[in-house]
Amino acid sequence: MANLPDEKGHFDQYGGLFVAETLMHAIDQLNKAYEKYRNAPDFIAEFQYELKHFVGRPSPIYHAKRWSQELGGAQIWLKREDLNHTGAHKINNCIGQMLLAKRMGKTRIIAETGAGMHGVATATVAARYGLECVVYMGAEDVRRQAANVHRMKLLGATVVPVVSGSKTLKDALNDAMRDWVANVDNTFYIIGTVAGPHPYPMMVRDFQQVIGQECIEQMQEYVGRQPDYVVACVGGGSNAMGIFYPYIPYTDVALRGVEAGGDGIETGRHSASINAGQVGVLHGNRTYIMQNEDGQIQETHSISAGLDYPGVGPEHAWLNDTGRAQYKVINDDEALEAFQHCCRLEGIIPALESSHALAYAAKLAPTLDKDKIILVNLSGRGDKDMHTVAQYLNMEL
Protein backbone atom coordinates (compact mmCIF):
# COMPACT_ATOMS: atom_id res chain seq x y z
CA MET A 1 0.00 0.00 0.00
CA ALA A 2 2.85 2.39 0.75
CA ASN A 3 4.48 2.43 -2.70
CA LEU A 4 2.53 5.39 -4.05
CA PRO A 5 2.51 7.81 -5.78
CA ASP A 6 3.22 6.47 -9.25
CA GLU A 7 5.71 8.22 -11.54
CA LYS A 8 3.11 10.84 -12.46
CA GLY A 9 2.27 11.65 -8.84
CA HIS A 10 -1.03 9.78 -8.64
CA PHE A 11 -2.46 8.14 -5.54
CA ASP A 12 -5.05 6.20 -7.53
CA GLN A 13 -7.34 9.00 -8.82
CA TYR A 14 -5.82 11.67 -6.56
CA GLY A 15 -2.75 13.87 -6.84
CA GLY A 16 -1.19 14.48 -10.24
CA LEU A 17 0.10 17.62 -11.85
CA PHE A 18 -2.38 20.37 -12.79
CA VAL A 19 -0.40 23.57 -13.35
CA ALA A 20 0.00 26.27 -15.97
CA GLU A 21 2.39 25.59 -18.82
CA THR A 22 4.61 28.40 -17.51
CA LEU A 23 5.36 26.31 -14.40
CA MET A 24 6.09 23.00 -16.11
CA HIS A 25 9.79 23.73 -16.55
CA ALA A 26 10.19 24.58 -12.84
CA ILE A 27 8.22 21.49 -11.78
CA ASP A 28 10.23 19.25 -14.10
CA GLN A 29 13.47 20.74 -12.77
CA LEU A 30 12.34 20.14 -9.19
CA ASN A 31 11.26 16.57 -9.91
CA LYS A 32 14.58 15.67 -11.50
CA ALA A 33 16.54 17.27 -8.65
CA TYR A 34 14.54 15.43 -6.00
CA GLU A 35 14.94 12.09 -7.77
CA LYS A 36 18.68 12.75 -8.02
CA TYR A 37 19.25 13.71 -4.39
CA ARG A 38 16.55 11.96 -2.32
CA ASN A 39 18.66 8.81 -1.88
CA ALA A 40 22.10 10.40 -2.25
CA PRO A 41 24.25 9.55 0.81
CA ASP A 42 25.60 13.11 1.22
CA PHE A 43 22.09 14.62 1.03
CA ILE A 44 20.70 12.15 3.58
CA ALA A 45 23.69 12.68 5.88
CA GLU A 46 23.33 16.48 5.81
CA PHE A 47 19.55 16.23 6.36
CA GLN A 48 20.03 13.95 9.36
CA TYR A 49 22.78 16.18 10.77
CA GLU A 50 20.55 19.25 10.57
CA LEU A 51 17.61 17.39 12.14
CA LYS A 52 19.79 16.40 15.08
CA HIS A 53 21.91 19.49 15.67
CA PHE A 54 19.67 22.32 14.42
CA VAL A 55 16.13 21.02 14.92
CA GLY A 56 16.87 19.01 18.07
CA ARG A 57 15.56 15.61 16.98
CA PRO A 58 14.54 13.04 17.97
CA SER A 59 11.55 14.65 19.64
CA PRO A 60 10.40 12.58 22.64
CA ILE A 61 7.18 10.70 23.22
CA TYR A 62 5.40 11.51 26.47
CA HIS A 63 2.79 9.65 28.53
CA ALA A 64 -0.03 12.06 29.46
CA LYS A 65 -0.69 10.20 32.72
CA ARG A 66 -2.89 12.73 34.51
CA TRP A 67 -5.16 13.29 31.54
CA SER A 68 -5.37 9.54 30.83
CA GLN A 69 -6.30 8.90 34.45
CA GLU A 70 -9.01 11.57 34.43
CA LEU A 71 -10.51 10.22 31.20
CA GLY A 72 -10.57 6.74 32.69
CA GLY A 73 -9.86 4.70 29.57
CA ALA A 74 -7.00 4.25 27.11
CA GLN A 75 -3.55 5.67 27.79
CA ILE A 76 -2.75 8.82 25.81
CA TRP A 77 0.81 9.33 24.60
CA LEU A 78 2.03 12.47 22.83
CA LYS A 79 4.67 12.81 20.12
CA ARG A 80 6.29 16.08 21.17
CA GLU A 81 6.84 17.91 17.85
CA ASP A 82 6.18 21.11 19.84
CA LEU A 83 9.70 20.75 21.24
CA ASN A 84 11.38 21.12 17.84
CA HIS A 85 13.29 24.31 17.05
CA THR A 86 10.66 26.89 15.91
CA GLY A 87 7.96 25.00 17.84
CA ALA A 88 6.35 22.67 15.31
CA HIS A 89 6.85 19.84 12.82
CA LYS A 90 7.17 22.29 9.92
CA ILE A 91 10.94 22.70 10.32
CA ASN A 92 11.57 19.05 9.27
CA ASN A 93 10.29 19.65 5.75
CA CYS A 94 11.82 23.12 5.45
CA ILE A 95 15.29 21.75 6.18
CA GLY A 96 14.85 19.10 3.49
CA GLN A 97 13.58 21.48 0.82
CA MET A 98 16.21 24.08 1.66
CA LEU A 99 18.99 21.53 1.17
CA LEU A 100 17.43 20.73 -2.21
CA ALA A 101 17.18 24.43 -3.13
CA LYS A 102 20.84 24.90 -2.25
CA ARG A 103 21.88 22.02 -4.52
CA MET A 104 19.75 23.46 -7.34
CA GLY A 105 21.53 26.81 -7.10
CA LYS A 106 18.43 28.82 -6.13
CA THR A 107 19.01 32.16 -4.40
CA ARG A 108 15.48 33.11 -3.38
CA ILE A 109 12.93 31.23 -1.27
CA ILE A 110 9.17 31.79 -1.20
CA ALA A 111 6.51 30.16 0.96
CA GLU A 112 2.88 30.43 1.99
CA THR A 113 1.67 30.13 5.57
CA GLY A 114 -1.54 30.04 7.59
CA ALA A 115 -0.75 29.68 11.28
CA GLY A 116 2.67 31.11 10.58
CA MET A 117 4.66 28.09 11.75
CA HIS A 118 5.66 27.11 8.22
CA GLY A 119 6.52 30.74 7.53
CA VAL A 120 8.69 30.91 10.64
CA ALA A 121 10.38 27.62 9.75
CA THR A 122 11.02 28.81 6.18
CA ALA A 123 12.40 32.15 7.39
CA THR A 124 14.57 30.24 9.87
CA VAL A 125 16.20 27.98 7.29
CA ALA A 126 16.60 30.91 4.87
CA ALA A 127 18.50 32.76 7.59
CA ARG A 128 20.48 29.61 8.35
CA TYR A 129 21.67 29.39 4.73
CA GLY A 130 21.70 33.09 3.79
CA LEU A 131 18.97 33.16 1.14
CA GLU A 132 16.38 35.84 0.41
CA CYS A 133 12.96 34.87 1.79
CA VAL A 134 9.42 36.07 0.97
CA VAL A 135 6.41 34.66 2.83
CA TYR A 136 2.81 35.08 1.65
CA MET A 137 0.19 35.16 4.40
CA GLY A 138 -3.53 35.93 4.31
CA ALA A 139 -4.33 39.30 5.89
CA GLU A 140 -6.73 37.63 8.33
CA ASP A 141 -3.97 35.26 9.43
CA VAL A 142 -1.51 38.16 9.73
CA ARG A 143 -3.97 39.66 12.21
CA ARG A 144 -4.55 36.55 14.32
CA GLN A 145 -0.93 35.33 14.19
CA ALA A 146 0.83 38.64 14.85
CA ALA A 147 3.55 37.04 16.99
CA ASN A 148 4.66 34.73 14.20
CA VAL A 149 4.66 37.61 11.70
CA HIS A 150 7.07 39.45 13.99
CA ARG A 151 9.26 36.34 14.28
CA MET A 152 9.48 36.04 10.49
CA LYS A 153 10.49 39.68 10.13
CA LEU A 154 13.13 39.32 12.85
CA LEU A 155 14.57 36.39 10.90
CA GLY A 156 14.91 38.63 7.83
CA ALA A 157 11.90 37.52 5.79
CA THR A 158 9.56 39.82 3.89
CA VAL A 159 5.95 39.06 4.87
CA VAL A 160 3.38 39.88 2.19
CA PRO A 161 -0.24 40.19 3.47
CA VAL A 162 -2.73 38.78 0.94
CA VAL A 163 -6.01 40.69 0.83
CA SER A 164 -7.87 38.69 -1.83
CA GLY A 165 -10.60 36.10 -1.22
CA SER A 166 -11.03 34.98 2.36
CA LYS A 167 -7.59 36.43 3.23
CA THR A 168 -6.45 33.05 4.59
CA LEU A 169 -4.22 30.13 3.61
CA LYS A 170 -5.65 29.26 0.18
CA ASP A 171 -5.26 32.89 -0.94
CA ALA A 172 -1.68 32.99 0.32
CA LEU A 173 -0.96 29.84 -1.70
CA ASN A 174 -2.50 31.42 -4.80
CA ASP A 175 -0.22 34.46 -4.56
CA ALA A 176 2.85 32.33 -3.86
CA MET A 177 2.10 30.33 -7.03
CA ARG A 178 1.89 33.59 -9.02
CA ASP A 179 5.25 34.70 -7.63
CA TRP A 180 6.80 31.38 -8.62
CA VAL A 181 5.53 31.71 -12.19
CA ALA A 182 7.10 35.18 -12.43
CA ASN A 183 10.45 34.22 -10.87
CA VAL A 184 11.08 30.58 -11.77
CA ASP A 185 14.75 31.02 -12.65
CA ASN A 186 16.10 31.99 -9.23
CA THR A 187 13.23 31.04 -6.90
CA PHE A 188 12.49 27.85 -4.96
CA TYR A 189 8.95 27.47 -3.59
CA ILE A 190 8.88 25.64 -0.24
CA ILE A 191 5.33 24.28 0.05
CA GLY A 192 4.52 23.48 3.66
CA THR A 193 2.01 20.68 3.34
CA VAL A 194 1.41 17.40 1.48
CA ALA A 195 -0.66 19.14 -1.21
CA GLY A 196 0.16 20.97 -4.43
CA PRO A 197 1.45 19.55 -7.71
CA HIS A 198 3.65 16.46 -7.85
CA PRO A 199 6.31 15.99 -6.46
CA TYR A 200 5.32 18.12 -3.42
CA PRO A 201 2.87 15.69 -1.75
CA MET A 202 5.46 12.91 -1.96
CA MET A 203 8.45 15.10 -1.10
CA VAL A 204 6.90 16.74 1.97
CA ARG A 205 5.70 13.32 3.19
CA ASP A 206 9.20 11.90 2.75
CA PHE A 207 10.78 14.70 4.79
CA GLN A 208 8.11 14.46 7.51
CA GLN A 209 8.09 10.66 7.87
CA VAL A 210 10.90 10.99 10.40
CA ILE A 211 8.07 11.63 12.91
CA GLY A 212 6.51 8.19 12.48
CA GLN A 213 9.87 6.44 12.13
CA GLU A 214 10.93 7.79 15.52
CA CYS A 215 7.59 6.80 17.05
CA ILE A 216 7.96 3.17 15.94
CA GLU A 217 11.34 2.95 17.66
CA GLN A 218 10.27 4.92 20.75
CA MET A 219 7.01 3.04 21.35
CA GLN A 220 8.85 -0.27 21.18
CA GLU A 221 11.54 1.00 23.56
CA TYR A 222 9.31 2.63 26.18
CA VAL A 223 6.05 0.69 25.92
CA GLY A 224 7.14 -2.58 24.37
CA ARG A 225 4.63 -2.43 21.53
CA GLN A 226 3.02 -0.12 18.99
CA PRO A 227 -0.09 1.98 19.78
CA ASP A 228 -3.62 0.86 19.00
CA TYR A 229 -4.46 4.25 17.48
CA VAL A 230 -2.39 7.01 15.90
CA VAL A 231 -4.20 10.36 15.84
CA ALA A 232 -3.25 13.63 14.11
CA CYS A 233 -4.97 16.81 12.99
CA VAL A 234 -5.46 17.32 9.26
CA GLY A 235 -5.57 20.58 7.33
CA GLY A 236 -3.40 20.04 4.29
CA GLY A 237 -2.09 17.13 6.32
CA SER A 238 1.72 17.16 6.59
CA ASN A 239 1.99 16.37 10.29
CA ALA A 240 -0.57 13.58 9.93
CA MET A 241 1.13 12.12 6.86
CA GLY A 242 4.47 12.32 8.65
CA ILE A 243 3.28 10.09 11.48
CA PHE A 244 0.86 7.95 9.41
CA TYR A 245 3.14 6.95 6.55
CA PRO A 246 5.56 4.67 8.46
CA TYR A 247 2.56 3.08 10.20
CA ILE A 248 0.66 2.18 7.00
CA PRO A 249 2.13 -1.37 6.94
CA TYR A 250 1.21 -1.84 10.65
CA THR A 251 -2.34 -2.97 9.94
CA ASP A 252 -3.15 -3.47 13.65
CA VAL A 253 -2.60 0.27 14.22
CA ALA A 254 -5.71 2.35 13.42
CA LEU A 255 -5.04 5.73 11.79
CA ARG A 256 -7.34 8.64 12.64
CA GLY A 257 -7.09 12.04 11.00
CA VAL A 258 -9.02 14.92 12.58
CA GLU A 259 -10.43 17.73 10.45
CA ALA A 260 -11.58 21.15 11.63
CA GLY A 261 -15.35 21.25 12.15
CA GLY A 262 -15.35 24.98 12.89
CA ASP A 263 -18.83 26.01 14.02
CA GLY A 264 -20.19 22.60 12.98
CA ILE A 265 -20.52 20.80 9.64
CA GLU A 266 -24.20 21.69 9.47
CA THR A 267 -23.43 25.44 9.60
CA GLY A 268 -21.22 25.38 6.50
CA ARG A 269 -18.53 27.22 8.53
CA HIS A 270 -15.84 24.55 8.73
CA SER A 271 -12.74 23.17 6.99
CA ALA A 272 -13.64 19.47 6.76
CA SER A 273 -12.68 18.72 3.15
CA ILE A 274 -12.87 14.93 3.38
CA ASN A 275 -16.03 14.75 5.48
CA ALA A 276 -17.98 17.45 3.68
CA GLY A 277 -16.16 18.18 0.41
CA GLN A 278 -16.14 16.81 -3.12
CA VAL A 279 -13.43 15.61 -5.46
CA GLY A 280 -11.97 18.44 -7.52
CA VAL A 281 -8.73 20.15 -8.49
CA LEU A 282 -7.04 22.76 -6.29
CA HIS A 283 -3.49 24.12 -6.23
CA GLY A 284 -2.17 21.66 -8.78
CA ASN A 285 -3.63 18.35 -7.56
CA ARG A 286 -6.88 16.39 -7.54
CA THR A 287 -8.24 15.72 -4.08
CA TYR A 288 -11.20 16.40 -1.78
CA ILE A 289 -11.94 20.13 -1.74
CA MET A 290 -14.59 22.53 -0.46
CA GLN A 291 -16.49 23.77 -3.50
CA ASN A 292 -20.00 24.87 -4.45
CA GLU A 293 -22.24 23.52 -7.23
CA ASP A 294 -20.43 25.69 -9.78
CA GLY A 295 -17.02 24.37 -8.76
CA GLN A 296 -16.01 27.61 -7.01
CA ILE A 297 -13.91 27.23 -3.87
CA GLN A 298 -15.93 27.87 -0.73
CA GLU A 299 -14.70 29.96 2.17
CA THR A 300 -13.63 27.90 5.15
CA HIS A 301 -13.50 28.53 8.88
CA SER A 302 -11.53 27.16 11.81
CA ILE A 303 -10.37 28.56 15.12
CA SER A 304 -6.92 27.35 14.03
CA ALA A 305 -5.33 29.21 11.12
CA GLY A 306 -3.29 26.17 10.10
CA LEU A 307 -6.40 24.04 9.46
CA ASP A 308 -8.28 26.81 7.64
CA TYR A 309 -7.75 25.36 4.15
CA PRO A 310 -10.37 24.16 1.61
CA GLY A 311 -8.48 21.04 0.52
CA VAL A 312 -6.46 18.10 1.81
CA GLY A 313 -3.36 16.28 0.64
CA PRO A 314 -4.10 13.67 -2.06
CA GLU A 315 -2.56 10.80 -0.11
CA HIS A 316 -5.06 11.46 2.69
CA ALA A 317 -7.88 11.32 0.13
CA TRP A 318 -6.53 7.94 -0.99
CA LEU A 319 -6.12 6.64 2.57
CA ASN A 320 -9.72 7.64 3.27
CA ASP A 321 -11.11 5.88 0.20
CA THR A 322 -9.15 2.69 0.84
CA GLY A 323 -10.25 2.67 4.49
CA ARG A 324 -6.69 2.53 5.82
CA ALA A 325 -7.34 5.79 7.68
CA GLN A 326 -10.55 7.30 8.98
CA TYR A 327 -11.16 11.03 9.22
CA LYS A 328 -13.17 12.54 12.06
CA VAL A 329 -14.36 16.08 12.79
CA ILE A 330 -13.77 18.24 15.87
CA ASN A 331 -15.44 21.64 16.27
CA ASP A 332 -13.87 24.87 17.55
CA ASP A 333 -15.37 24.59 21.04
CA GLU A 334 -14.19 20.99 21.46
CA ALA A 335 -10.65 21.90 20.38
CA LEU A 336 -10.61 24.83 22.80
CA GLU A 337 -11.72 22.59 25.66
CA ALA A 338 -8.96 20.07 24.89
CA PHE A 339 -6.47 22.94 24.66
CA GLN A 340 -7.34 23.98 28.22
CA HIS A 341 -7.26 20.43 29.59
CA CYS A 342 -3.81 19.80 28.13
CA CYS A 343 -2.55 23.03 29.68
CA ARG A 344 -3.94 22.35 33.14
CA LEU A 345 -3.42 18.61 33.41
CA GLU A 346 -0.11 18.14 31.61
CA GLY A 347 1.60 21.52 31.75
CA ILE A 348 1.79 21.62 27.95
CA ILE A 349 0.33 24.45 25.86
CA PRO A 350 -0.57 22.84 22.52
CA ALA A 351 -1.23 24.55 19.21
CA LEU A 352 -4.92 24.94 18.37
CA GLU A 353 -4.30 22.72 15.34
CA SER A 354 -2.98 19.91 17.55
CA SER A 355 -5.82 20.52 20.00
CA HIS A 356 -8.23 19.05 17.44
CA ALA A 357 -6.33 15.75 17.58
CA LEU A 358 -6.22 15.94 21.38
CA ALA A 359 -9.97 16.53 21.52
CA TYR A 360 -10.66 13.44 19.43
CA ALA A 361 -8.30 11.37 21.59
CA ALA A 362 -10.15 12.61 24.68
CA LYS A 363 -13.42 11.41 23.14
CA LEU A 364 -11.98 8.06 22.09
CA ALA A 365 -10.06 7.16 25.26
CA PRO A 366 -13.05 6.58 27.61
CA THR A 367 -14.55 4.11 25.10
CA LEU A 368 -11.46 1.88 25.26
CA ASP A 369 -9.92 -0.37 27.91
CA LYS A 370 -7.13 1.03 30.08
CA ASP A 371 -4.51 -1.18 28.42
CA LYS A 372 -5.14 0.41 25.01
CA ILE A 373 -2.80 3.13 23.73
CA ILE A 374 -3.58 6.26 21.71
CA LEU A 375 -0.58 8.08 20.25
CA VAL A 376 -1.32 11.71 19.35
CA ASN A 377 0.96 13.82 17.18
CA LEU A 378 1.30 17.04 19.16
CA SER A 379 2.34 18.88 16.02
CA GLY A 380 3.10 22.28 17.54
CA ARG A 381 3.02 24.52 20.59
CA GLY A 382 0.40 27.15 21.32
CA ASP A 383 2.41 30.30 22.00
CA LYS A 384 1.19 31.65 18.65
CA ASP A 385 -2.46 31.14 19.64
CA MET A 386 -2.62 33.22 22.80
CA HIS A 387 -4.51 36.11 21.19
CA THR A 388 -7.04 33.77 19.57
CA VAL A 389 -7.64 31.84 22.78
CA ALA A 390 -7.97 35.04 24.79
CA GLN A 391 -10.54 36.31 22.31
CA TYR A 392 -12.65 33.13 22.48
CA LEU A 393 -12.45 32.97 26.29
CA ASN A 394 -13.12 36.71 26.73
CA MET A 395 -9.80 37.18 28.50
CA GLU A 396 -7.49 40.17 28.37
CA LEU A 397 -3.80 39.71 27.61
N, C-alpha and C positions, 0 to 999 in steps of 0.2 A: 504493500500500500504506500510505502514511503518513498517510492522512486519517481515521483512526479516533481516538477512539471516535465512534459516532453520537450523536445528541442525547440518547439515554437512557443513555449511558455504556457501550455494548456494544462489545467487540472480538470480533465474530462472537458466539459463544455465551458469551464470558467478560465479566466486569465487571458492570455494572448497579448496581442500588440496592436492597439488601436490609436495611432498617433498621426499627426499631420506629416506629409511627405518631407517637410523642412526639418523634422526631427529624426528621420530615419538614419541619417548618417551618424548622428550622435549616439543613437541607441545601438546601432551596429558596432560602433567603436567601443562602447561600454561593454557590450556582450562579449566581444572578442577579448578585451582586456581581462574581464572577470574569468573567462574560461582559461586564459593563459596563466593567471596568478592564483586562482582559488586553491589549487593544490600544490603550488610552488613552495618548497621547504623554507626559503627565506621569507616569503610573505607570511606563512603560517607562524614562523618563529617570531617575527616582529609583532604580529597581531597578538600572540600569546604573551609576549613580553609587556606590551602596552596594557593588556588586560590586567596583568598581575601588578605591575609597578606604577601605572598611572591611574587605572580605574579602581584597583584595590580588590580584585577578584582572587579567590572565589568568595562570593557573598555567602554568608551562613544561612542555614535553616534554623528555625527557632520554634520551640513548642509553646504555643499560647495556652499555658496551663490554667491560668485563672479564668479565662474566657471559656475554655473547654469545660471546666468544672461547673461554671454557672449555667452553661447551655445544657449540661447533663446528658450528652450523647457522645458522638464521635470526637476524637482528638484532633484539634486544629493545629497544623504546622504552617509556618510562614516562610517563604523564600524571600530573603531580605534584600531585594534589589534596591530598596530605599537607601541602603548603606553604600552604594556605589558613589564614586566621585561624580558630582553634579546632582545626585539624589534620585536617580531613576535608571531604568534599564536602557534608556535611549543611547547612552554613551557607548555601549557595546557595538552597535551598528555604525555609529559615527566614526569610531576608530577604524573599523574595517573599510568603510567607504573612503575615508581620508587617505588611508594607505594606498588604496587603488588610485585615487585622484593624483597622488604624488607620483606614482609610477607612470601615469598617463601624461604627465607634464602639465597638468592644469594649474592655473595660477589664481583662480577665483572660485569660491564656493557659494552656492545658494541653497536655501532650504525654506520649507514652509513649517509653521508650527501652530498648534492650537493652545494647549496648556502651557506652552513655552519651554517644556523640558527638552524637547528635541532641538529647539532653537538654542537653548543654553548649551546643550551638548555639542551642537555644530559649531557654535561660536568658540567653545572651549578647545576643540581639536584644531580649528582654524588658527587660534592663537598659539597652540602648541607647535604647529608646523609653519606659522608665518604666512598664511594665505589670506587674501581679502575675503570677507564674508558678508553676505547680504541675506537677511532673514525676512520673509514675508509672513505677516500675521494679521488676521482679521481685526478690524478696529474694535469690535466688541471684546475680543480676547485680549487685546492690548489693555483695555480698561480693567478687565477682571483679573488679569495676570500681570499687574504693574511691576511687582517685584522681579519677576523673570525678565521683563523688558529691560529693567535697569541692569540686571546681571549681564544680559547680552551686550548692552552698550559698554559696560565696564570692560568686557572681554574684547572690545574693539569692533564688534559687528555693527552694521547699519541695519536698523529695524524699520521696515516699510509697512505702515498700517494700510490695510486693504479695506476700502469703504464700499465696495460693490456687494450686491447680493445680501446675504444674511450677516456679512462682516465676520464670518467665522472660518473654520478650518478649510472647508471646500473652496472658499473664495481665495484664501491664501495660496492654496495649491494651484488654482487657475492662474494666478498672477506669476507664481514661480515658473510654471510651464511656459508662459509667454516670455519671461526673461530668458529662459534656456534657449528658446527658439531664436531669440535675437543675439545671443552671445555664445553659440555652441562651440566656437573655436577654443576659447580659453576657460570656459566655465564647466564645472562639475556640479550636478544637482544631487544633493544628498537627500533622498526621500526617506522619511522617518518611519514609515510603516510598511506592512507586507501587501501594499496595493500599488497601483500604477502599472505602467507597461512592463512587460518582460524585458530584462531579467530582474527588476526590482523585487517582486514578491518572493522569488527564490533567493536572491542575494541577501535581502534583509533577514529572512528566515535563517539562512546559513550563519550569518553573523550573530544572531540572537540565540541560536540553539545551545550555546554554552550554558544558558540558564538551566535547561532540562538535563543536559549532560551532567552538570554538577549535582543536580537533585538526585539523579539515579545513584551516583556514588555516595552522596551524603545520607540519603535515606537508608541505604544498605548498611552504612557504617554506624549510624546513630540509632536506628530503629530495628535494623535487621531484616527489613523487607520494604517493598515499594508501597506507596499509598493506595487506598481504594479509590480515591477521587483526586483529580488535579483540577483546580478551579482558577480561572483568570478572567479579568475584564476584557471586553472586546469593543474597540472602536474600529480603527482600521485593522488592529489585531496583532501588532508585532510582539508585545509581551506574551500574549497567549500562545502565538505560534512558536515563540522561543522556548516555552516550557512544554508545549504539547508535542512538538515534532519528535524529540527523542523518545517520547512515551508511546507513539503510535503503534510500534510493534508489541508493546506490553498490553495485550488485549484484556487482561484482568483489571487494568486501571481505567476507570471511567473518566472521560474528558468533558468538562463543563465550561463553556464560554458564557460570559454574562454581559448582555447588552444593556444600554442605558434606556430605561423606560420613561425617563423624564417625568412628566405630570401624569403618565399613564397611557398605555397604548390606545385606549378608547378615546383619548382627547386629541390625538393626532400630534401632540407636542412631545416627541420622543426621538430617539436615534437608534431604534431597533431594526436595522436593515434586514437581518435574516428573518426575524419573527414577523415583521410587518411590511417588508419590502417586496420588490419584484426583480426578476432578472433583467439586467440592462447593461449598458456600457457607460462607465464613468472613469475619467482620468486614465484612459489608456488600457483598461481591462474590463472584461465581462464578469459581472458578479451580481450579488443582491444589492439593490440600491433603493433609496427612497425616491419615488417618482409618482407623478400624477397620471391621469388617463392619457394625457397628451405627450407623455414621456419627458416632461419638464421636472428637474430636480426639485424636490420639496424642501422647505426649510426644516431644520431639525432643532431639537432642544435637549440639553442635559445640564444638570448642575455642574458637571465636570467638562471643562473646555476640551480635554483630550478625547472625549468620547462623542463630541458634538460633530459627527461626520455622517453624511448620508449614504455611505457605502461600507463595504467590509472586504478584507483581503480575499482573493479568489480561492486560496487553499482552505480558508474557513468555510466558504460556500460549498466546496467539495466535501469537506469533512462532515458538514451538516447533512448533505444529501446522501452520503454513504452510511450515515448513522454512527460513524466512529466517534464523533463528538456531538453533544447536544448543547443548544444555546438557549439560555434562560433570560429573563428580563427582571431587572431591579429598578424601581422608581427612585426619584430624587430623595424623597423622605426616608426611604429604607436605607439608602446609601449614607445619608446624613446620620441616621441612628447608629449604624455600624461604625462610622467614623468616630463618634463619641464613645462608643463602647471600647473600641480598640485603644483610644487615648487613655481612658480611665482604668481599664482593667489590665492593660499590658504596657502602658507607658510608651506607646508608639503612636506617633501622629502620621496616619497614612494619607496618601493622596486621595482625592475624591474619586478618581478613576478606580484605584485599587479598592476603595470602600464598597464599590458595587460587587466585587468578587467576595469581599468579606461578608457583606450582607447576605449573599446567597449561601455561603458556607454556614452562617449563623442560622439560616432557615433549615439547611440540610442536616446539620449535626444532631439535633434532638430526635430526628427520625431514624437514626442509626445506633447500633450498639456501641458501647464505650471502647471496644477494642478496634473499631474502625478508624481509619485515618483519612483526613482531608488535608491535602497540601494546597495552600493558596499562594499564588504569585503576588507578593506585595510589591507591585511594580514601581512604586515611587513614594516619596515622602510628601507630607501635606503642608510644608512651609508656605508654598505658593498659593495655597487655598484659604489662607486666614481671612482675607477680605470677603470672599464668597461665603464662608461659613458664618462669619460675623453678621453678614447681611441676612442670611436665612434664619439665624437664631436671634435676630434683633439685639445684637451685642454691639458695644462700641469698642473700637481698638484704641 
